[in-house]
Amino acid sequence: MPGYGDSTGDPMPSKSDKISGKKGPAKIVRILMKKFEIKKPVLIGYDWGAAIALKMGIEHPNNFRKIVAFHPSFNE
């Protein structure tokens, strides 16, 4: 995620209500899917990554084959 580890950028708030924001992690996933021409992937996530996968599935249910969520940190 931008702003974490050795990546550049400002850290994103790690709250479920920020997942779909203008520069949120769901947007990053959609950009990568488009760039690599990935259609109907299986999303797999752990903790906050699982929350991102769940939020994307809620907002775009027909864009994914399956969603696997391990220990999601999610509040809708």
Secondary structure, DSSP 8 states (H G I E B T S, - for coil): -TTSTT--S------GGGTTSTTSHHHHHHHHHHHTT--S-EEEEETHHHHHHHHHHHH-GGG-SEEEEES-----
